[in-house]
Amino acid sequence: MLRCQVSGWLHDIGKTAIPDAILAKPSELTEDEWAQVRRHPEIGEAIVKRIAGLAEAASGVRHHHERFDGTGYPDRLAGEDIALEARVVAVSDAYSAITSRRPYQRERSRDEAIEELRASAGGHLDPKVVEALCRALRMSPRQGGDLRAAQRSRS
C-alpha cells in the first residue's frame, strides 16, 4: 500500500527535468516536445531510486504511462506485467485529469469520469482497478469522490 501511495505522490517528479515552456505550452506539442515529455517516467525512476526508503516506488513511477494493452511507454509492458502500483496510479491520474479543468477541456463530473474510465478499461487501463475505483466513487457521498469518506463508510 505504501509503495502505491509513494508512487502516486511522485509519479510525475521526472517532469522537473522537462522545460516549463513545454509543460505549460498552451498549444499542441511538436513531436520533439512529446519525446521530451515521454522521458519523464524514466527520469522520475532515476530520481526515486536514489532516495533511501523510496526505491521500492521506482517501478510505479517508471511505469505509470504503460497501457494495459501494451501500447504505453517507456517499456510497452502489458497487463499484469505492469506493477500494480503503476496500474493504480494510471487510473487515479486519469480520473484526476478527467475531473480537473484544463486549458483544452472543461472539468467533468464524477459520473462522466466513471463512464470514460470504463470506456478505457482493457485498453489504456486495468479493468479491475477501474472497477475498484468506480465502486469506491459510487460509495462516496461527495461529487468529487472523497475516497476517505468511502473507506470510513465501509468500516
Secondary structure, DSSP 4 states (H G I P E B T S, - for coil): -HHHHHHHHHTTGGGGGS-HHHHT-SSPPPHHHHHHHTTHHHHHHHHHHTSTTTGGGHHHHHTTT--TTS--SSS---GGGS-HHHHHHHHHHHHHHHHS-BTTB----HHHHHHHHHHHBTTTB-HHHHHHHHHHHHH-SSTT--HHHHHHHH-
